[in-house]
Amino acid sequence: MDSVSDVEVYGQVLYSYYVLQFLISGLILLLVLVSVVYLTNTFETQQIKDQSFFKQLSRNSKLFLKK
């Protein structure tokens, strides 16, 4: 019987034969993560939207529901 499990064999193959591909895929995933964080952050303070309570409370459903 082998004393090495299948997971260990897959790990040895990944880290010995496919090191370059493994590192490139990790770099791509890191760049995607950084770009998503950068795109979701808004750095301008002028884009803050205020809530208008008067407009929300003064809505009339007759004007917006058409039959």
mmCIF file as Biopython writes it, N, C-alpha, C and O atoms, coordinates in Angstrom:
data_model
#
loop_
_atom_site.group_PDB
_atom_site.id
_atom_site.type_symbol
_atom_site.label_atom_id
_atom_site.label_alt_id
_atom_site.label_comp_id
_atom_site.label_asym_id
_atom_site.label_entity_id
_atom_site.label_seq_id
_atom_site.pdbx_PDB_ins_code
_atom_site.Cartn_x
_atom_site.Cartn_y
_atom_site.Cartn_z
_atom_site.occupancy
_atom_site.B_iso_or_equiv
_atom_site.auth_seq_id
_atom_site.auth_asym_id
_atom_site.pdbx_PDB_model_num
ATOM 1   N N  . MET A ? 1  ? 0.833   -1.184 0.000   1.0 0.0 1  A 1 
ATOM 2   C CA . MET A ? 1  ? 0.000   0.000  0.000   1.0 0.0 1  A 1 
ATOM 3   C C  . MET A ? 1  ? 0.880   1.251  0.000   1.0 0.0 1  A 1 
ATOM 4   O O  . MET A ? 1  ? 1.960   1.280  0.591   1.0 0.0 1  A 1 
ATOM 5   N N  . ASP A ? 2  ? 0.388   2.263  -0.672  1.0 0.0 2  A 1 
ATOM 6   C CA . ASP A ? 2  ? 1.107   3.540  -0.669  1.0 0.0 2  A 1 
ATOM 7   C C  . ASP A ? 2  ? 0.817   4.285  0.620   1.0 0.0 2  A 1 
ATOM 8   O O  . ASP A ? 2  ? -0.302  4.259  1.134   1.0 0.0 2  A 1 
ATOM 9   N N  . SER A ? 3  ? 1.834   4.944  1.130   1.0 0.0 3  A 1 
ATOM 10  C CA . SER A ? 3  ? 1.645   5.754  2.330   1.0 0.0 3  A 1 
ATOM 11  C C  . SER A ? 3  ? 1.311   7.203  1.983   1.0 0.0 3  A 1 
ATOM 12  O O  . SER A ? 3  ? 1.111   8.031  2.872   1.0 0.0 3  A 1 
ATOM 13  N N  . VAL A ? 4  ? 1.253   7.502  0.688   1.0 0.0 4  A 1 
ATOM 14  C CA . VAL A ? 4  ? 0.959   8.864  0.228   1.0 0.0 4  A 1 
ATOM 15  C C  . VAL A ? 4  ? -0.471  8.885  -0.283  1.0 0.0 4  A 1 
ATOM 16  O O  . VAL A ? 4  ? -0.860  8.047  -1.096  1.0 0.0 4  A 1 
ATOM 17  N N  . SER A ? 5  ? -1.266  9.864  0.205   1.0 0.0 5  A 1 
ATOM 18  C CA . SER A ? 5  ? -2.655  9.944  -0.229  1.0 0.0 5  A 1 
ATOM 19  C C  . SER A ? 5  ? -2.752  10.662 -1.571  1.0 0.0 5  A 1 
ATOM 20  O O  . SER A ? 5  ? -1.779  11.236 -2.061  1.0 0.0 5  A 1 
ATOM 21  N N  . ASP A ? 6  ? -3.937  10.617 -2.146  1.0 0.0 6  A 1 
ATOM 22  C CA . ASP A ? 6  ? -4.152  11.246 -3.444  1.0 0.0 6  A 1 
ATOM 23  C C  . ASP A ? 6  ? -3.982  12.758 -3.380  1.0 0.0 6  A 1 
ATOM 24  O O  . ASP A ? 6  ? -3.465  13.361 -4.321  1.0 0.0 6  A 1 
ATOM 25  N N  . VAL A ? 7  ? -4.407  13.375 -2.291  1.0 0.0 7  A 1 
ATOM 26  C CA . VAL A ? 7  ? -4.296  14.822 -2.145  1.0 0.0 7  A 1 
ATOM 27  C C  . VAL A ? 7  ? -2.831  15.236 -2.107  1.0 0.0 7  A 1 
ATOM 28  O O  . VAL A ? 7  ? -2.463  16.254 -2.693  1.0 0.0 7  A 1 
ATOM 29  N N  . GLU A ? 8  ? -2.006  14.477 -1.437  1.0 0.0 8  A 1 
ATOM 30  C CA . GLU A ? 8  ? -0.578  14.783 -1.386  1.0 0.0 8  A 1 
ATOM 31  C C  . GLU A ? 8  ? 0.068   14.639 -2.754  1.0 0.0 8  A 1 
ATOM 32  O O  . GLU A ? 8  ? 0.953   15.418 -3.110  1.0 0.0 8  A 1 
ATOM 33  N N  . VAL A ? 9  ? -0.365  13.655 -3.516  1.0 0.0 9  A 1 
ATOM 34  C CA . VAL A ? 9  ? 0.174   13.471 -4.870  1.0 0.0 9  A 1 
ATOM 35  C C  . VAL A ? 9  ? -0.202  14.644 -5.755  1.0 0.0 9  A 1 
ATOM 36  O O  . VAL A ? 9  ? 0.634   15.150 -6.504  1.0 0.0 9  A 1 
ATOM 37  N N  . TYR A ? 10 ? -1.474  15.089 -5.676  1.0 0.0 10 A 1 
ATOM 38  C CA . TYR A ? 10 ? -1.907  16.249 -6.461  1.0 0.0 10 A 1 
ATOM 39  C C  . TYR A ? 10 ? -1.136  17.500 -6.054  1.0 0.0 10 A 1 
ATOM 40  O O  . TYR A ? 10 ? -0.765  18.303 -6.909  1.0 0.0 10 A 1 
ATOM 41  N N  . GLY A ? 11 ? -0.895  17.669 -4.772  1.0 0.0 11 A 1 
ATOM 42  C CA . GLY A ? 11 ? -0.123  18.806 -4.299  1.0 0.0 11 A 1 
ATOM 43  C C  . GLY A ? 11 ? 1.307   18.786 -4.806  1.0 0.0 11 A 1 
ATOM 44  O O  . GLY A ? 11 ? 1.840   19.823 -5.199  1.0 0.0 11 A 1 
ATOM 45  N N  . GLN A ? 12 ? 1.929   17.626 -4.801  1.0 0.0 12 A 1 
ATOM 46  C CA . GLN A ? 12 ? 3.295   17.512 -5.301  1.0 0.0 12 A 1 
ATOM 47  C C  . GLN A ? 12 ? 3.357   17.794 -6.796  1.0 0.0 12 A 1 
ATOM 48  O O  . GLN A ? 12 ? 4.301   18.424 -7.272  1.0 0.0 12 A 1 
ATOM 49  N N  . VAL A ? 13 ? 2.370   17.337 -7.527  1.0 0.0 13 A 1 
ATOM 50  C CA . VAL A ? 13 ? 2.345   17.596 -8.971  1.0 0.0 13 A 1 
ATOM 51  C C  . VAL A ? 13 ? 2.152   19.085 -9.237  1.0 0.0 13 A 1 
ATOM 52  O O  . VAL A ? 13 ? 2.830   19.655 -10.091 1.0 0.0 13 A 1 
ATOM 53  N N  . LEU A ? 14 ? 1.226   19.720 -8.506  1.0 0.0 14 A 1 
ATOM 54  C CA . LEU A ? 14 ? 0.989   21.153 -8.705  1.0 0.0 14 A 1 
ATOM 55  C C  . LEU A ? 14 ? 2.228   21.978 -8.394  1.0 0.0 14 A 1 
ATOM 56  O O  . LEU A ? 14 ? 2.579   22.878 -9.156  1.0 0.0 14 A 1 
ATOM 57  N N  . TYR A ? 15 ? 2.885   21.684 -7.296  1.0 0.0 15 A 1 
ATOM 58  C CA . TYR A ? 15 ? 4.013   22.498 -6.877  1.0 0.0 15 A 1 
ATOM 59  C C  . TYR A ? 15 ? 5.321   22.117 -7.573  1.0 0.0 15 A 1 
ATOM 60  O O  . TYR A ? 15 ? 6.288   22.874 -7.492  1.0 0.0 15 A 1 
ATOM 61  N N  . SER A ? 16 ? 5.381   21.001 -8.235  1.0 0.0 16 A 1 
ATOM 62  C CA . SER A ? 16 ? 6.633   20.651 -8.898  1.0 0.0 16 A 1 
ATOM 63  C C  . SER A ? 16 ? 6.578   20.863 -10.405 1.0 0.0 16 A 1 
ATOM 64  O O  . SER A ? 16 ? 7.549   21.345 -10.989 1.0 0.0 16 A 1 
ATOM 65  N N  . TYR A ? 17 ? 5.466   20.513 -11.050 1.0 0.0 17 A 1 
ATOM 66  C CA . TYR A ? 17 ? 5.400   20.612 -12.502 1.0 0.0 17 A 1 
ATOM 67  C C  . TYR A ? 17 ? 4.705   21.875 -12.998 1.0 0.0 17 A 1 
ATOM 68  O O  . TYR A ? 17 ? 5.019   22.372 -14.080 1.0 0.0 17 A 1 
ATOM 69  N N  . TYR A ? 18 ? 3.770   22.390 -12.222 1.0 0.0 18 A 1 
ATOM 70  C CA . TYR A ? 18 ? 2.969   23.528 -12.662 1.0 0.0 18 A 1 
ATOM 71  C C  . TYR A ? 18 ? 3.169   24.746 -11.764 1.0 0.0 18 A 1 
ATOM 72  O O  . TYR A ? 18 ? 2.207   25.437 -11.432 1.0 0.0 18 A 1 
ATOM 73  N N  . VAL A ? 19 ? 4.401   25.007 -11.374 1.0 0.0 19 A 1 
ATOM 74  C CA . VAL A ? 19 ? 4.678   26.113 -10.468 1.0 0.0 19 A 1 
ATOM 75  C C  . VAL A ? 19 ? 4.393   27.447 -11.143 1.0 0.0 19 A 1 
ATOM 76  O O  . VAL A ? 19 ? 3.779   28.324 -10.535 1.0 0.0 19 A 1 
ATOM 77  N N  . LEU A ? 20 ? 4.818   27.613 -12.361 1.0 0.0 20 A 1 
ATOM 78  C CA . LEU A ? 20 ? 4.641   28.881 -13.069 1.0 0.0 20 A 1 
ATOM 79  C C  . LEU A ? 20 ? 3.159   29.190 -13.282 1.0 0.0 20 A 1 
ATOM 80  O O  . LEU A ? 20 ? 2.719   30.315 -13.043 1.0 0.0 20 A 1 
ATOM 81  N N  . GLN A ? 21 ? 2.397   28.207 -13.724 1.0 0.0 21 A 1 
ATOM 82  C CA . GLN A ? 21 ? 0.971   28.411 -13.937 1.0 0.0 21 A 1 
ATOM 83  C C  . GLN A ? 21 ? 0.251   28.706 -12.626 1.0 0.0 21 A 1 
ATOM 84  O O  . GLN A ? 21 ? -0.670  29.522 -12.586 1.0 0.0 21 A 1 
ATOM 85  N N  . PHE A ? 22 ? 0.669   28.047 -11.566 1.0 0.0 22 A 1 
ATOM 86  C CA . PHE A ? 22 ? 0.080   28.256 -10.250 1.0 0.0 22 A 1 
ATOM 87  C C  . PHE A ? 22 ? 0.345   29.677 -9.759  1.0 0.0 22 A 1 
ATOM 88  O O  . PHE A ? 22 ? -0.557  30.315 -9.216  1.0 0.0 22 A 1 
ATOM 89  N N  . LEU A ? 23 ? 1.556   30.178 -9.937  1.0 0.0 23 A 1 
ATOM 90  C CA . LEU A ? 23 ? 1.891   31.531 -9.516  1.0 0.0 23 A 1 
ATOM 91  C C  . LEU A ? 23 ? 1.205   32.586 -10.371 1.0 0.0 23 A 1 
ATOM 92  O O  . LEU A ? 23 ? 0.772   33.615 -9.854  1.0 0.0 23 A 1 
ATOM 93  N N  . ILE A ? 24 ? 1.102   32.341 -11.673 1.0 0.0 24 A 1 
ATOM 94  C CA . ILE A ? 24 ? 0.424   33.292 -12.558 1.0 0.0 24 A 1 
ATOM 95  C C  . ILE A ? 24 ? -1.057  33.382 -12.225 1.0 0.0 24 A 1 
ATOM 96  O O  . ILE A ? 24 ? -1.621  34.476 -12.215 1.0 0.0 24 A 1 
ATOM 97  N N  . SER A ? 25 ? -1.690  32.260 -11.954 1.0 0.0 25 A 1 
ATOM 98  C CA . SER A ? 25 ? -3.110  32.297 -11.587 1.0 0.0 25 A 1 
ATOM 99  C C  . SER A ? 25 ? -3.302  33.008 -10.246 1.0 0.0 25 A 1 
ATOM 100 O O  . SER A ? 25 ? -4.292  33.720 -10.076 1.0 0.0 25 A 1 
ATOM 101 N N  . GLY A ? 26 ? -2.401  32.838 -9.306  1.0 0.0 26 A 1 
ATOM 102 C CA . GLY A ? 26 ? -2.474  33.553 -8.039  1.0 0.0 26 A 1 
ATOM 103 C C  . GLY A ? 26 ? -2.292  35.049 -8.224  1.0 0.0 26 A 1 
ATOM 104 O O  . GLY A ? 26 ? -2.961  35.839 -7.558  1.0 0.0 26 A 1 
ATOM 105 N N  . LEU A ? 27 ? -1.395  35.450 -9.122  1.0 0.0 27 A 1 
ATOM 106 C CA . LEU A ? 27 ? -1.186  36.863 -9.408  1.0 0.0 27 A 1 
ATOM 107 C C  . LEU A ? 27 ? -2.416  37.477 -10.074 1.0 0.0 27 A 1 
ATOM 108 O O  . LEU A ? 27 ? -2.796  38.605 -9.759  1.0 0.0 27 A 1 
ATOM 109 N N  . ILE A ? 28 ? -3.033  36.743 -10.985 1.0 0.0 28 A 1 
ATOM 110 C CA . ILE A ? 28 ? -4.254  37.225 -11.646 1.0 0.0 28 A 1 
ATOM 111 C C  . ILE A ? 28 ? -5.369  37.403 -10.624 1.0 0.0 28 A 1 
ATOM 112 O O  . ILE A ? 28 ? -6.078  38.409 -10.655 1.0 0.0 28 A 1 
ATOM 113 N N  . LEU A ? 29 ? -5.534  36.443 -9.721  1.0 0.0 29 A 1 
ATOM 114 C CA . LEU A ? 29 ? -6.559  36.568 -8.690  1.0 0.0 29 A 1 
ATOM 115 C C  . LEU A ? 29 ? -6.287  37.746 -7.752  1.0 0.0 29 A 1 
ATOM 116 O O  . LEU A ? 29 ? -7.223  38.418 -7.320  1.0 0.0 29 A 1 
ATOM 117 N N  . LEU A ? 30 ? -5.029  37.999 -7.439  1.0 0.0 30 A 1 
ATOM 118 C CA . LEU A ? 30 ? -4.678  39.135 -6.602  1.0 0.0 30 A 1 
ATOM 119 C C  . LEU A ? 30 ? -5.003  40.448 -7.309  1.0 0.0 30 A 1 
ATOM 120 O O  . LEU A ? 30 ? -5.543  41.365 -6.690  1.0 0.0 30 A 1 
ATOM 121 N N  . LEU A ? 31 ? -4.682  40.547 -8.591  1.0 0.0 31 A 1 
ATOM 122 C CA . LEU A ? 31 ? -4.988  41.764 -9.353  1.0 0.0 31 A 1 
ATOM 123 C C  . LEU A ? 31 ? -6.487  41.994 -9.465  1.0 0.0 31 A 1 
ATOM 124 O O  . LEU A ? 31 ? -6.948  43.133 -9.398  1.0 0.0 31 A 1 
ATOM 125 N N  . VAL A ? 32 ? -7.247  40.925 -9.634  1.0 0.0 32 A 1 
ATOM 126 C CA . VAL A ? 32 ? -8.708  41.054 -9.698  1.0 0.0 32 A 1 
ATOM 127 C C  . VAL A ? 32 ? -9.251  41.553 -8.366  1.0 0.0 32 A 1 
ATOM 128 O O  . VAL A ? 32 ? -10.129 42.415 -8.343  1.0 0.0 32 A 1 
ATOM 129 N N  . LEU A ? 33 ? -8.751  41.032 -7.275  1.0 0.0 33 A 1 
ATOM 130 C CA . LEU A ? 33 ? -9.200  41.456 -5.950  1.0 0.0 33 A 1 
ATOM 131 C C  . LEU A ? 33 ? -8.882  42.923 -5.702  1.0 0.0 33 A 1 
ATOM 132 O O  . LEU A ? 33 ? -9.730  43.660 -5.198  1.0 0.0 33 A 1 
ATOM 133 N N  . VAL A ? 34 ? -7.688  43.354 -6.043  1.0 0.0 34 A 1 
ATOM 134 C CA . VAL A ? 34 ? -7.298  44.750 -5.852  1.0 0.0 34 A 1 
ATOM 135 C C  . VAL A ? 34 ? -8.134  45.666 -6.743  1.0 0.0 34 A 1 
ATOM 136 O O  . VAL A ? 34 ? -8.540  46.742 -6.304  1.0 0.0 34 A 1 
ATOM 137 N N  . SER A ? 35 ? -8.396  45.262 -7.981  1.0 0.0 35 A 1 
ATOM 138 C CA . SER A ? 35 ? -9.181  46.110 -8.879  1.0 0.0 35 A 1 
ATOM 139 C C  . SER A ? 35 ? -10.633 46.208 -8.428  1.0 0.0 35 A 1 
ATOM 140 O O  . SER A ? 35 ? -11.244 47.266 -8.578  1.0 0.0 35 A 1 
ATOM 141 N N  . VAL A ? 36 ? -11.201 45.144 -7.884  1.0 0.0 36 A 1 
ATOM 142 C CA . VAL A ? 36 ? -12.574 45.201 -7.385  1.0 0.0 36 A 1 
ATOM 143 C C  . VAL A ? 36 ? -12.663 46.143 -6.193  1.0 0.0 36 A 1 
ATOM 144 O O  . VAL A ? 36 ? -13.612 46.922 -6.093  1.0 0.0 36 A 1 
ATOM 145 N N  . VAL A ? 37 ? -11.707 46.086 -5.302  1.0 0.0 37 A 1 
ATOM 146 C CA . VAL A ? 37 ? -11.711 46.986 -4.147  1.0 0.0 37 A 1 
ATOM 147 C C  . VAL A ? 37 ? -11.541 48.429 -4.610  1.0 0.0 37 A 1 
ATOM 148 O O  . VAL A ? 37 ? -12.191 49.327 -4.074  1.0 0.0 37 A 1 
ATOM 149 N N  . TYR A ? 38 ? -10.685 48.663 -5.585  1.0 0.0 38 A 1 
ATOM 150 C CA . TYR A ? 38 ? -10.469 50.017 -6.093  1.0 0.0 38 A 1 
ATOM 151 C C  . TYR A ? 38 ? -11.714 50.556 -6.788  1.0 0.0 38 A 1 
ATOM 152 O O  . TYR A ? 38 ? -12.055 51.726 -6.614  1.0 0.0 38 A 1 
ATOM 153 N N  . LEU A ? 39 ? -12.392 49.737 -7.562  1.0 0.0 39 A 1 
ATOM 154 C CA . LEU A ? 39 ? -13.568 50.195 -8.292  1.0 0.0 39 A 1 
ATOM 155 C C  . LEU A ? 39 ? -14.772 50.428 -7.392  1.0 0.0 39 A 1 
ATOM 156 O O  . LEU A ? 39 ? -15.614 51.270 -7.703  1.0 0.0 39 A 1 
ATOM 157 N N  . THR A ? 40 ? -14.871 49.710 -6.298  1.0 0.0 40 A 1 
ATOM 158 C CA . THR A ? 40 ? -16.024 49.884 -5.416  1.0 0.0 40 A 1 
ATOM 159 C C  . THR A ? 40 ? -15.858 51.053 -4.459  1.0 0.0 40 A 1 
ATOM 160 O O  . THR A ? 40 ? -16.853 51.543 -3.924  1.0 0.0 40 A 1 
ATOM 161 N N  . ASN A ? 41 ? -14.654 51.510 -4.227  1.0 0.0 41 A 1 
ATOM 162 C CA . ASN A ? 41 ? -14.446 52.667 -3.353  1.0 0.0 41 A 1 
ATOM 163 C C  . ASN A ? 41 ? -14.686 53.945 -4.141  1.0 0.0 41 A 1 
ATOM 164 O O  . ASN A ? 41 ? -14.213 54.088 -5.268  1.0 0.0 41 A 1 
ATOM 165 N N  . THR A ? 42 ? -15.424 54.871 -3.542  1.0 0.0 42 A 1 
ATOM 166 C CA . THR A ? 42 ? -15.610 56.184 -4.142  1.0 0.0 42 A 1 
ATOM 167 C C  . THR A ? 42 ? -14.817 57.174 -3.321  1.0 0.0 42 A 1 
ATOM 168 O O  . THR A ? 42 ? -15.008 57.285 -2.110  1.0 0.0 42 A 1 
ATOM 169 N N  . PHE A ? 43 ? -13.936 57.886 -3.974  1.0 0.0 43 A 1 
ATOM 170 C CA . PHE A ? 43 ? -13.034 58.782 -3.281  1.0 0.0 43 A 1 
ATOM 171 C C  . PHE A ? 43 ? -13.542 60.217 -3.263  1.0 0.0 43 A 1 
ATOM 172 O O  . PHE A ? 43 ? -13.012 61.045 -2.522  1.0 0.0 43 A 1 
ATOM 173 N N  . GLU A ? 44 ? -14.555 60.528 -4.063  1.0 0.0 44 A 1 
ATOM 174 C CA . GLU A ? 44 ? -15.081 61.878 -4.109  1.0 0.0 44 A 1 
ATOM 175 C C  . GLU A ? 44 ? -16.204 62.025 -3.090  1.0 0.0 44 A 1 
ATOM 176 O O  . GLU A ? 44 ? -17.091 61.177 -2.995  1.0 0.0 44 A 1 
ATOM 177 N N  . THR A ? 45 ? -16.149 63.102 -2.339  1.0 0.0 45 A 1 
ATOM 178 C CA . THR A ? 45 ? -17.175 63.314 -1.329  1.0 0.0 45 A 1 
ATOM 179 C C  . THR A ? 45 ? -18.396 64.009 -1.911  1.0 0.0 45 A 1 
ATOM 180 O O  . THR A ? 45 ? -19.413 64.113 -1.225  1.0 0.0 45 A 1 
ATOM 181 N N  . GLN A ? 46 ? -18.338 64.487 -3.143  1.0 0.0 46 A 1 
ATOM 182 C CA . GLN A ? 46 ? -19.453 65.192 -3.749  1.0 0.0 46 A 1 
ATOM 183 C C  . GLN A ? 46 ? -20.528 64.249 -4.252  1.0 0.0 46 A 1 
ATOM 184 O O  . GLN A ? 46 ? -21.610 64.708 -4.618  1.0 0.0 46 A 1 
ATOM 185 N N  . GLN A ? 47 ? -20.280 62.972 -4.286  1.0 0.0 47 A 1 
ATOM 186 C CA . GLN A ? 47 ? -21.234 62.017 -4.806  1.0 0.0 47 A 1 
ATOM 187 C C  . GLN A ? 47 ? -22.184 61.488 -3.737  1.0 0.0 47 A 1 
ATOM 188 O O  . GLN A ? 47 ? -22.943 60.556 -4.003  1.0 0.0 47 A 1 
ATOM 189 N N  . ILE A ? 48 ? -22.160 62.050 -2.560  1.0 0.0 48 A 1 
ATOM 190 C CA . ILE A ? 48 ? -23.040 61.602 -1.487  1.0 0.0 48 A 1 
ATOM 191 C C  . ILE A ? 48 ? -24.453 62.088 -1.780  1.0 0.0 48 A 1 
ATOM 192 O O  . ILE A ? 48 ? -24.670 63.274 -2.026  1.0 0.0 48 A 1 
ATOM 193 N N  . LYS A ? 49 ? -25.399 61.178 -1.752  1.0 0.0 49 A 1 
ATOM 194 C CA . LYS A ? 49 ? -26.784 61.525 -2.027  1.0 0.0 49 A 1 
ATOM 195 C C  . LYS A ? 49 ? -27.531 61.667 -0.714  1.0 0.0 49 A 1 
ATOM 196 O O  . LYS A ? 49 ? -27.482 60.791 0.150   1.0 0.0 49 A 1 
ATOM 197 N N  . ASP A ? 50 ? -28.217 62.778 -0.585  1.0 0.0 50 A 1 
ATOM 198 C CA . ASP A ? 50 ? -29.011 63.007 0.613   1.0 0.0 50 A 1 
ATOM 199 C C  . ASP A ? 50 ? -30.424 62.498 0.391   1.0 0.0 50 A 1 
ATOM 200 O O  . ASP A ? 50 ? -30.933 62.488 -0.730  1.0 0.0 50 A 1 
ATOM 201 N N  . GLN A ? 51 ? -31.035 62.084 1.464   1.0 0.0 51 A 1 
ATOM 202 C CA . GLN A ? 51 ? -32.392 61.585 1.400   1.0 0.0 51 A 1 
ATOM 203 C C  . GLN A ? 51 ? -33.362 62.740 1.600   1.0 0.0 51 A 1 
ATOM 204 O O  . GLN A ? 51 ? -33.219 63.519 2.543   1.0 0.0 51 A 1 
ATOM 205 N N  . SER A ? 52 ? -34.354 62.854 0.714   1.0 0.0 52 A 1 
ATOM 206 C CA . SER A ? 52 ? -35.338 63.912 0.806   1.0 0.0 52 A 1 
ATOM 207 C C  . SER A ? 52 ? -36.615 63.337 1.412   1.0 0.0 52 A 1 
ATOM 208 O O  . SER A ? 52 ? -37.380 62.646 0.740   1.0 0.0 52 A 1 
ATOM 209 N N  . PHE A ? 53 ? -36.829 63.633 2.682   1.0 0.0 53 A 1 
ATOM 210 C CA . PHE A ? 53 ? -38.001 63.100 3.369   1.0 0.0 53 A 1 
ATOM 211 C C  . PHE A ? 53 ? -39.288 63.709 2.818   1.0 0.0 53 A 1 
ATOM 212 O O  . PHE A ? 53 ? -40.307 63.027 2.707   1.0 0.0 53 A 1 
ATOM 213 N N  . PHE A ? 54 ? -39.236 64.992 2.476   1.0 0.0 54 A 1 
ATOM 214 C CA . PHE A ? 54 ? -40.433 65.654 1.995   1.0 0.0 54 A 1 
ATOM 215 C C  . PHE A ? 54 ? -40.923 65.040 0.689   1.0 0.0 54 A 1 
ATOM 216 O O  . PHE A ? 54 ? -42.125 64.834 0.520   1.0 0.0 54 A 1 
ATOM 217 N N  . LYS A ? 55 ? -40.015 64.746 -0.232  1.0 0.0 55 A 1 
ATOM 218 C CA . LYS A ? 55 ? -40.411 64.147 -1.502  1.0 0.0 55 A 1 
ATOM 219 C C  . LYS A ? 55 ? -40.969 62.738 -1.309  1.0 0.0 55 A 1 
ATOM 220 O O  . LYS A ? 55 ? -41.895 62.332 -2.011  1.0 0.0 55 A 1 
ATOM 221 N N  . GLN A ? 56 ? -40.418 62.011 -0.378  1.0 0.0 56 A 1 
ATOM 222 C CA . GLN A ? 56 ? -40.885 60.648 -0.161  1.0 0.0 56 A 1 
ATOM 223 C C  . GLN A ? 56 ? -42.254 60.627 0.508   1.0 0.0 56 A 1 
ATOM 224 O O  . GLN A ? 56 ? -43.100 59.798 0.173   1.0 0.0 56 A 1 
ATOM 225 N N  . LEU A ? 57 ? -42.469 61.531 1.443   1.0 0.0 57 A 1 
ATOM 226 C CA . LEU A ? 57 ? -43.728 61.534 2.166   1.0 0.0 57 A 1 
ATOM 227 C C  . LEU A ? 57 ? -44.860 62.196 1.382   1.0 0.0 57 A 1 
ATOM 228 O O  . LEU A ? 57 ? -46.033 61.940 1.654   1.0 0.0 57 A 1 
ATOM 229 N N  . SER A ? 58 ? -44.520 63.039 0.418   1.0 0.0 58 A 1 
ATOM 230 C CA . SER A ? 58 ? -45.555 63.736 -0.330  1.0 0.0 58 A 1 
ATOM 231 C C  . SER A ? 58 ? -45.943 63.017 -1.623  1.0 0.0 58 A 1 
ATOM 232 O O  . SER A ? 58 ? -46.683 63.578 -2.430  1.0 0.0 58 A 1 
ATOM 233 N N  . ARG A ? 59 ? -45.482 61.835 -1.830  1.0 0.0 59 A 1 
ATOM 234 C CA . ARG A ? 59 ? -45.860 61.082 -3.036  1.0 0.0 59 A 1 
ATOM 235 C C  . ARG A ? 59 ? -47.333 60.684 -2.970  1.0 0.0 59 A 1 
ATOM 236 O O  . ARG A ? 59 ? -47.856 60.325 -1.915  1.0 0.0 59 A 1 
ATOM 237 N N  . ASN A ? 60 ? -47.956 60.756 -4.085  1.0 0.0 60 A 1 
ATOM 238 C CA . ASN A ? 60 ? -49.354 60.402 -4.191  1.0 0.0 60 A 1 
ATOM 239 C C  . ASN A ? 60 ? -49.457 59.162 -5.085  1.0 0.0 60 A 1 
ATOM 240 O O  . ASN A ? 60 ? -48.977 59.175 -6.218  1.0 0.0 60 A 1 
ATOM 241 N N  . SER A ? 61 ? -50.060 58.128 -4.595  1.0 0.0 61 A 1 
ATOM 242 C CA . SER A ? 61 ? -50.108 56.892 -5.366  1.0 0.0 61 A 1 
ATOM 243 C C  . SER A ? 61 ? -51.000 57.007 -6.598  1.0 0.0 61 A 1 
ATOM 244 O O  . SER A ? 61 ? -50.837 56.237 -7.545  1.0 0.0 61 A 1 
ATOM 245 N N  . LYS A ? 62 ? -51.928 57.939 -6.605  1.0 0.0 62 A 1 
ATOM 246 C CA . LYS A ? 62 ? -52.814 58.114 -7.764  1.0 0.0 62 A 1 
ATOM 247 C C  . LYS A ? 62 ? -52.035 58.603 -8.986  1.0 0.0 62 A 1 
ATOM 248 O O  . LYS A ? 62 ? -52.398 58.291 -10.121 1.0 0.0 62 A 1 
ATOM 249 N N  . LEU A ? 63 ? -50.988 59.352 -8.760  1.0 0.0 63 A 1 
ATOM 250 C CA . LEU A ? 63 ? -50.213 59.875 -9.878  1.0 0.0 63 A 1 
ATOM 251 C C  . LEU A ? 63 ? -49.313 58.805 -10.517 1.0 0.0 63 A 1 
ATOM 252 O O  . LEU A ? 63 ? -48.992 58.886 -11.703 1.0 0.0 63 A 1 
ATOM 253 N N  . PHE A ? 64 ? -48.921 57.834 -9.743  1.0 0.0 64 A 1 
ATOM 254 C CA . PHE A ? 64 ? -47.948 56.861 -10.220 1.0 0.0 64 A 1 
ATOM 255 C C  . PHE A ? 64 ? -48.541 55.542 -10.625 1.0 0.0 64 A 1 
ATOM 256 O O  . PHE A ? 64 ? -47.876 54.770 -11.316 1.0 0.0 64 A 1 
ATOM 257 N N  . LEU A ? 65 ? -49.755 55.243 -10.231 1.0 0.0 65 A 1 
ATOM 258 C CA . LEU A ? 65 ? -50.405 54.002 -10.603 1.0 0.0 65 A 1 
ATOM 259 C C  . LEU A ? 65 ? -51.377 54.283 -11.740 1.0 0.0 65 A 1 
ATOM 260 O O  . LEU A ? 65 ? -52.421 54.905 -11.543 1.0 0.0 65 A 1 
ATOM 261 N N  . LYS A ? 66 ? -51.022 53.821 -12.918 1.0 0.0 66 A 1 
ATOM 262 C CA . LYS A ? 66 ? -51.887 54.025 -14.073 1.0 0.0 66 A 1 
ATOM 263 C C  . LYS A ? 66 ? -52.650 52.746 -14.353 1.0 0.0 66 A 1 
ATOM 264 O O  . LYS A ? 66 ? -52.119 51.643 -14.220 1.0 0.0 66 A 1 
ATOM 265 N N  . LYS A ? 67 ? -53.903 52.912 -14.742 1.0 0.0 67 A 1 
ATOM 266 C CA . LYS A ? 67 ? -54.733 51.754 -15.023 1.0 0.0 67 A 1 
ATOM 267 C C  . LYS A ? 67 ? -54.912 51.541 -16.493 1.0 0.0 67 A 1 
ATOM 268 O O  . LYS A ? 67 ? -55.591 50.599 -16.902 1.0 0.0 67 A 1 
#
